[in-house]
Every structure is written in structure tokens, then in C-alpha cells.
Amino acid sequence: MTEKWKSNPMFWCDYCKVWMQDNPSAKATHERGMKHKENVAKKLRQMRQKADSDKKEAVLADKTMSSIEAAAKKQYEKDLAAAKAVASSHGEWVLDEGSGHYYNAAQRYYFSRETGMYYGGDPPAWTLQPEMPPEALFKAQPKAEPASTSGQAAKTTAAKILLKTMKAAHPLAGIGGYQMPKTGRIGGSKGVGVAAAGTQAAGAKRKREEDAAKAAKQKGLSEEERKALAAREAARARVQQRTMSNFGLAD
């Protein structure tokens, strides 16, 4: 009876890339050969060179990242300073407690968060596109964190009650010396003609100052110049009346 054929086990030398019989004698003979020793020395040399190269690349990468981060930080600080300069030049939106709306003193405009509209200009009117740089437009303020103490909670509640009680009166009735009407589709039903006492006083004072300035300016004008100025004021009043009518603030 014939025996089943069985192949001899083989061994792979990773340094020389060759196969040999997997027995101690064959492996010892192969490892004593000059070619195998040269291949082992070559492999070790390549490993040392790669380690040195990787180390140099790591040092270079660290230096490059450090320079990039330093340049980015410097540019960020420069951009931040520029943004602050632009913000200061365009003014800051501050909540006016008397009206419940935000006011920009540099642009002389009010902003209503409830309607998303602006009030101001010459003549003053409500609009969605105010005459101001885009950078100066109102940006949403971050929401305040909930009060952690009873004192802060009481202040927050009092502020909410104050703003709620002020909604019955129109907040911008006295701006620019122009009094909001008590009649009209909105004026008669919503009571927008009633302004806060402080706002009315400020508007009346500003109106008196403007009238005094106009009177002083007209003293040195000729008759033709006075007529032209009167026509300009009449046109301005018509524009104001038409704008107020479009928003339902006049009959």
C-alpha cells in the first residue's frame, strides 16, 4: 500500500526574499551566508535612516505648526481690533428702558425686536432698510442666563413687568420732535399717540432747538431762498404724511 505524499515545510527569509526548508540545518547554513548578512545589515541601516528622517520631519512639522499658529493668532488679534474699531465707529445698540427698543446714538435709529423694523432718518419713519452701513445694522443680543439668586430673579421679574406696562404707549412718539397721531387705523385703536413723559419732553426740547436754529438761519436769507426752503419743508411734510399713512399711523 502506497503512503500519502506530504510536502516538506518551508521557511521564508524576509531579508533575502527566498524560501528554504524549514529545518535548523538549512536555516543555519542560510544565516551564515554573506548575502544574508549583507541583507540584514542593509535592512538595519535603512531602519536607522528612516528613524532619523522621521525625527527630522517631526521637528520640521512642529516648527511649521508653531509658525502657522503664531501667524494665525496675530491675524486674529488684528482682525479683532479692526472689528472693534468698526463697531465703535458705527455705534452700539443699547436697550432704551423708556421705550423698550434698542437705540444707536451714532446712527440715530431705533430698532424694534418685535417687528424687526427701524425708526429714524430724515424725516423719521419706520423702515426695513435704514440708511446706515450694513455693519451697523442691529445684531441679535445674546440671551441672558437665568438668575441664580433670588435678588437677581426679582430684578428680572421687575424688568419684565416694567417693559410689559410700557407696551401700551408708543415708544417713539417724541423722536425728532414729531408727535405720533392719536387717530388712524393703528393710532386710534392702539393708543400709539401716548408717549412716555421723558420722551415727550426730550422731543419737545429738540423741536424748540431746531425751530430756533431754523429761525436764526433764515434771518440772512433772501426772499427767494425763504420760498425754496418753505417748499422743501412742505415736501418733507408730504413725505412724512405718506409714510405714516402706509404704516397705518394716519387717517
ZIHUWO-V618774 format. One record per backbone hydrogen bond with DSSP energy under -1.0 kcal/mol. CO is the residue of the C=O (numbers start at 1). NH is the residue of the N-H. If there is no record, write none. Layout:
BEGIN
co->CO nh->NH
co->CO nh->NH
END
This chain:
BEGIN
co->9 nh->22
co->11 nh->20
co->13 nh->17
co->18 nh->13
co->20 nh->11
co->21 nh->23
co->23 nh->27
co->24 nh->28
co->25 nh->29
co->26 nh->30
co->27 nh->31
co->28 nh->32
co->30 nh->33
co->33 nh->37
co->34 nh->38
co->35 nh->39
co->36 nh->40
co->37 nh->41
co->38 nh->42
co->39 nh->43
co->40 nh->44
co->41 nh->45
co->42 nh->46
co->43 nh->47
co->44 nh->48
co->45 nh->49
co->46 nh->50
co->47 nh->51
co->48 nh->52
co->49 nh->53
co->50 nh->54
co->51 nh->55
co->52 nh->56
co->53 nh->57
co->54 nh->58
co->55 nh->59
co->56 nh->60
co->57 nh->61
co->58 nh->62
co->59 nh->63
co->60 nh->64
co->61 nh->65
co->62 nh->66
co->63 nh->67
co->64 nh->68
co->65 nh->69
co->66 nh->70
co->67 nh->71
co->68 nh->72
co->69 nh->73
co->70 nh->74
co->71 nh->75
co->72 nh->76
co->73 nh->77
co->74 nh->78
co->75 nh->79
co->76 nh->80
co->77 nh->81
co->78 nh->82
co->79 nh->83
co->80 nh->84
co->81 nh->85
co->82 nh->86
co->83 nh->87
co->84 nh->88
co->85 nh->89
co->86 nh->90
co->94 nh->103
co->96 nh->100
co->101 nh->96
co->102 nh->111
co->103 nh->94
co->104 nh->108
co->104 nh->109
co->109 nh->104
co->110 nh->119
co->111 nh->102
co->112 nh->116
co->117 nh->112
co->118 nh->127
co->119 nh->110
co->120 nh->125
co->125 nh->120
co->127 nh->118
co->130 nh->132
co->133 nh->136
co->134 nh->137
co->149 nh->153
co->150 nh->154
co->151 nh->155
co->152 nh->156
co->153 nh->157
co->154 nh->158
co->155 nh->159
co->156 nh->160
co->157 nh->161
co->158 nh->162
co->159 nh->163
co->160 nh->164
co->161 nh->165
co->162 nh->166
co->166 nh->169
co->172 nh->175
co->174 nh->177
co->175 nh->178
co->184 nh->188
co->186 nh->190
co->191 nh->194
co->196 nh->200
co->197 nh->201
co->198 nh->202
co->199 nh->203
co->200 nh->204
co->201 nh->205
co->202 nh->206
co->203 nh->207
co->204 nh->208
co->205 nh->209
co->206 nh->210
co->207 nh->211
co->208 nh->212
co->209 nh->213
co->210 nh->214
co->211 nh->215
co->212 nh->216
co->213 nh->217
co->214 nh->218
co->218 nh->221
co->222 nh->226
co->223 nh->227
co->224 nh->228
co->225 nh->229
co->226 nh->230
co->227 nh->231
co->228 nh->232
co->229 nh->233
co->230 nh->234
co->231 nh->235
co->232 nh->236
co->233 nh->237
co->234 nh->238
co->235 nh->239
co->236 nh->240
co->237 nh->241
co->238 nh->242
co->239 nh->243
co->240 nh->244
co->241 nh->245
co->242 nh->246
co->243 nh->247
co->244 nh->249
co->245 nh->248
co->248 nh->186
END
